[in-house]
């Protein structure tokens, strides 16, 4: 096999790691959004405050999801470069 080209196993490993990063990022984003959604629904806050809470929860969820995705992929790349 050529040096510098990934083997099939390495490509499969990258695919699994990317899917893992995306799934965990979506799960984290959903959990953060749910933390904002539950109090808004349970307490029955007024319309403007409820919308602000949900918007803030969606924003924080998106930020947390992107953070998780980038962190997981950078960690995988660092480990791959070390040869593990």
MDAnalysis code that builds the backbone (N, CA, C; Angstrom):
import MDAnalysis as mda
import numpy as np

u = mda.Universe.empty(252, n_residues=84, atom_resindex=np.repeat(np.arange(84), 3), trajectory=True)
u.add_TopologyAttr("name", ["N", "CA", "C"] * 84)
u.add_TopologyAttr("resid", np.arange(1, 85))
u.add_TopologyAttr("resname", ["UNK", "UNK", "UNK", "UNK", "UNK", "UNK", "UNK", "UNK", "UNK", "UNK", "UNK", "UNK", "UNK", "UNK", "UNK", "UNK", "UNK", "UNK", "UNK", "UNK", "UNK", "UNK", "UNK", "UNK", "UNK", "UNK", "UNK", "UNK", "UNK", "UNK", "UNK", "UNK", "UNK", "UNK", "UNK", "UNK", "UNK", "UNK", "UNK", "UNK", "UNK", "UNK", "UNK", "UNK", "UNK", "UNK", "UNK", "UNK", "UNK", "UNK", "UNK", "UNK", "UNK", "UNK", "UNK", "UNK", "UNK", "UNK", "UNK", "UNK", "UNK", "UNK", "UNK", "UNK", "UNK", "UNK", "UNK", "UNK", "UNK", "UNK", "UNK", "UNK", "UNK", "UNK", "UNK", "UNK", "UNK", "UNK", "UNK", "UNK", "UNK", "UNK", "UNK", "UNK"])
u.atoms.positions = np.array([
    [0.833, -1.171, 0.000],
    [0.000, 0.000, 0.000],
    [0.884, 1.243, 0.000],
    [0.434, 2.295, -0.615],
    [1.169, 3.550, -0.667],
    [1.279, 4.186, 0.706],
    [2.440, 4.728, 0.990],
    [2.577, 5.538, 2.202],
    [1.915, 6.883, 1.901],
    [1.157, 7.382, 2.815],
    [0.470, 8.649, 2.578],
    [-0.979, 8.476, 2.177],
    [-1.362, 7.289, 1.815],
    [-2.771, 7.029, 1.499],
    [-3.367, 6.230, 2.644],
    [-4.608, 6.550, 2.995],
    [-5.248, 5.843, 4.097],
    [-5.715, 4.465, 3.651],
    [-5.602, 3.531, 4.553],
    [-6.129, 2.194, 4.283],
    [-7.643, 2.228, 4.477],
    [-8.272, 1.167, 4.074],
    [-9.730, 1.065, 4.231],
    [-10.105, 1.130, 5.706],
    [-9.306, 0.498, 6.543],
    [-9.554, 0.490, 7.979],
    [-9.494, 1.906, 8.542],
    [-8.514, 2.691, 8.113],
    [-8.385, 4.071, 8.586],
    [-9.563, 4.923, 8.122],
    [-10.028, 4.708, 6.908],
    [-11.192, 5.445, 6.420],
    [-12.441, 5.078, 7.207],
    [-12.600, 3.792, 7.505],
    [-13.746, 3.358, 8.306],
    [-13.682, 3.951, 9.710],
    [-12.495, 3.997, 10.281],
    [-12.317, 4.583, 11.606],
    [-12.709, 6.057, 11.592],
    [-12.300, 6.773, 10.566],
    [-12.669, 8.194, 10.454],
    [-14.173, 8.366, 10.323],
    [-14.799, 7.509, 9.537],
    [-16.250, 7.589, 9.359],
    [-16.977, 7.346, 10.673],
    [-16.549, 6.342, 11.412],
    [-17.177, 6.055, 12.703],
    [-16.981, 7.219, 13.658],
    [-15.805, 7.793, 13.684],
    [-15.539, 8.916, 14.585],
    [-16.368, 10.147, 14.207],
    [-16.534, 10.406, 12.934],
    [-17.357, 11.536, 12.489],
    [-18.811, 11.319, 12.885],
    [-19.322, 10.119, 12.668],
    [-20.714, 9.825, 13.048],
    [-20.878, 9.940, 14.556],
    [-19.923, 9.427, 15.325],
    [-19.966, 9.547, 16.778],
    [-19.991, 11.009, 17.198],
    [-19.146, 11.830, 16.593],
    [-19.087, 13.247, 16.948],
    [-20.407, 13.943, 16.627],
    [-20.996, 13.641, 15.488],
    [-22.263, 14.275, 15.099],
    [-23.396, 13.832, 16.020],
    [-23.470, 12.545, 16.316],
    [-24.553, 12.040, 17.171],
    [-24.448, 12.619, 18.579],
    [-23.249, 12.643, 19.144],
    [-23.111, 13.189, 20.490],
    [-23.338, 14.695, 20.506],
    [-22.986, 15.384, 19.432],
    [-23.238, 16.824, 19.366],
    [-24.737, 17.104, 19.311],
    [-25.469, 16.327, 18.543],
    [-26.925, 16.500, 18.466],
    [-27.568, 16.173, 19.812],
    [-27.100, 15.117, 20.466],
    [-27.654, 14.750, 21.773],
    [-27.391, 15.838, 22.805],
    [-26.199, 16.395, 22.805],
    [-25.880, 17.470, 23.743],
    [-26.714, 18.708, 23.458],
    [-26.855, 19.061, 22.191],
    [-27.664, 20.227, 21.827],
    [-29.120, 20.041, 22.254],
    [-29.647, 18.839, 22.058],
    [-31.026, 18.561, 22.458],
    [-31.179, 18.623, 23.973],
    [-30.205, 18.123, 24.700],
    [-30.268, 18.157, 26.165],
    [-30.221, 19.588, 26.688],
    [-29.362, 20.406, 26.113],
    [-29.270, 21.808, 26.545],
    [-30.570, 22.536, 26.210],
    [-31.136, 22.285, 25.061],
    [-32.401, 22.908, 24.701],
    [-33.519, 22.448, 25.634],
    [-33.516, 21.173, 25.984],
    [-34.544, 20.642, 26.886],
    [-34.469, 21.286, 28.263],
    [-33.256, 21.588, 28.707],
    [-33.091, 22.257, 29.999],
    [-33.763, 23.628, 29.971],
    [-33.762, 24.293, 28.848],
    [-34.448, 25.577, 28.730],
    [-35.943, 25.395, 28.492],
    [-36.322, 24.341, 27.819],
    [-37.728, 24.126, 27.465],
    [-38.569, 23.718, 28.670],
    [-38.055, 22.845, 29.498],
    [-38.837, 22.314, 30.619],
    [-39.289, 23.417, 31.582],
    [-38.400, 24.295, 32.046],
    [-38.890, 25.349, 32.943],
    [-39.886, 26.297, 32.266],
    [-39.684, 26.573, 31.002],
    [-40.596, 27.472, 30.290],
    [-41.990, 26.865, 30.211],
    [-42.065, 25.576, 29.992],
    [-43.361, 24.907, 29.922],
    [-43.949, 24.666, 31.308],
    [-43.118, 24.275, 32.254],
    [-43.598, 23.939, 33.595],
    [-44.097, 25.163, 34.355],
    [-43.398, 26.270, 34.201],
    [-43.768, 27.466, 34.941],
    [-44.813, 28.309, 34.218],
    [-45.043, 28.017, 32.969],
    [-46.035, 28.760, 32.202],
    [-45.708, 30.239, 32.098],
    [-44.479, 30.534, 31.740],
    [-44.061, 31.931, 31.644],
    [-44.813, 32.634, 30.524],
    [-44.830, 33.947, 30.585],
    [-45.556, 34.733, 29.588],
    [-44.921, 34.564, 28.204],
    [-45.646, 34.983, 27.207],
    [-45.224, 34.770, 25.828],
    [-43.856, 35.375, 25.501],
    [-43.606, 36.644, 25.785],
    [-42.285, 37.188, 25.437],
    [-41.146, 36.515, 26.203],
    [-41.361, 36.246, 27.483],
    [-40.310, 35.602, 28.279],
    [-40.113, 34.157, 27.826],
    [-41.188, 33.479, 27.479],
    [-41.081, 32.105, 27.001],
    [-40.336, 32.014, 25.684],
    [-40.641, 32.949, 24.795],
    [-39.940, 32.966, 23.507],
    [-38.462, 33.270, 23.697],
    [-38.163, 34.189, 24.601],
    [-36.756, 34.526, 24.871],
    [-36.032, 33.332, 25.480],
    [-36.701, 32.621, 26.377],
    [-36.099, 31.442, 26.993],
    [-35.823, 30.365, 25.949],
    [-36.782, 30.130, 25.077],
    [-36.595, 29.107, 24.038],
    [-35.533, 29.520, 23.027],
    [-35.497, 30.790, 22.682],
    [-34.467, 31.274, 21.758],
    [-33.083, 31.136, 22.382],
    [-32.983, 31.525, 23.653],
    [-31.710, 31.374, 24.358],
    [-31.303, 29.915, 24.476],
    [-32.273, 29.043, 24.763],
    [-31.985, 27.616, 24.851],
    [-31.530, 27.040, 23.522],
    [-32.164, 27.475, 22.444],
    [-31.761, 27.007, 21.112],
    [-30.358, 27.490, 20.773],
    [-30.062, 28.733, 21.115],
    [-28.732, 29.283, 20.842],
    [-27.671, 28.551, 21.660],
    [-27.936, 28.374, 22.942],
    [-26.975, 27.661, 23.782],
    [-26.822, 26.203, 23.331],
    [-27.912, 25.579, 22.924],
    [-27.837, 24.214, 22.420],
    [-26.988, 24.116, 21.164],
    [-27.168, 25.067, 20.263],
    [-26.376, 25.066, 19.028],
    [-24.889, 25.265, 19.328],
    [-24.595, 26.188, 20.240],
    [-23.193, 26.439, 20.612],
    [-22.588, 25.199, 21.265],
    [-23.331, 24.579, 22.174],
    [-22.831, 23.374, 22.838],
    [-22.615, 22.239, 21.828],
    [-23.523, 22.095, 20.874],
    [-23.386, 21.050, 19.864],
    [-22.172, 21.258, 18.976],
    [-21.970, 22.483, 18.540],
    [-20.803, 22.777, 17.697],
    [-19.518, 22.584, 18.495],
    [-19.529, 23.016, 19.758],
    [-18.354, 22.836, 20.611],
    [-18.010, 21.355, 20.739],
    [-19.015, 20.519, 20.972],
    [-18.792, 19.078, 21.120],
    [-18.268, 18.465, 19.830],
    [-18.836, 18.874, 18.706],
    [-18.415, 18.345, 17.416],
    [-16.947, 18.682, 17.144],
    [-16.592, 19.936, 17.314],
    [-15.211, 20.375, 17.054],
    [-14.252, 19.695, 18.020],
    [-14.623, 19.631, 19.295],
    [-13.751, 19.020, 20.301],
    [-13.498, 17.549, 19.993],
    [-14.542, 16.805, 19.639],
    [-14.385, 15.384, 19.353],
    [-13.517, 15.158, 18.118],
    [-13.734, 15.955, 17.090],
    [-12.957, 15.765, 15.862],
    [-11.501, 16.186, 16.037],
    [-11.259, 17.251, 16.789],
    [-9.871, 17.664, 17.031],
    [-9.138, 16.632, 17.888],
    [-9.828, 16.062, 18.867],
    [-9.208, 15.037, 19.698],
    [-8.879, 13.803, 18.855],
    [-9.785, 13.415, 17.976],
    [-9.524, 12.266, 17.104],
    [-8.326, 12.541, 16.200],
    [-8.260, 13.753, 15.636],
    [-7.155, 14.088, 14.755],
    [-5.832, 14.068, 15.504],
    [-5.829, 14.572, 16.731],
    [-4.595, 14.556, 17.517],
    [-4.143, 13.123, 17.801],
    [-5.085, 12.256, 18.140],
    [-4.745, 10.855, 18.401],
    [-4.267, 10.164, 17.120],
    [-4.895, 10.488, 16.000],
    [-4.498, 9.886, 14.724],
    [-3.089, 10.312, 14.345],
    [-2.764, 11.557, 14.597],
    [-1.416, 12.052, 14.264],
    [-0.345, 11.427, 15.155],
    [-0.739, 11.050, 16.376],
    [0.205, 10.377, 17.273],
    [0.438, 8.931, 16.850],
    [-0.455, 8.412, 16.006],
    [-0.310, 7.052, 15.524],
    [-1.058, 6.018, 16.342],
    [-2.019, 6.472, 17.135],
    [-2.779, 5.535, 17.979],
    [-3.974, 5.010, 17.268],
])
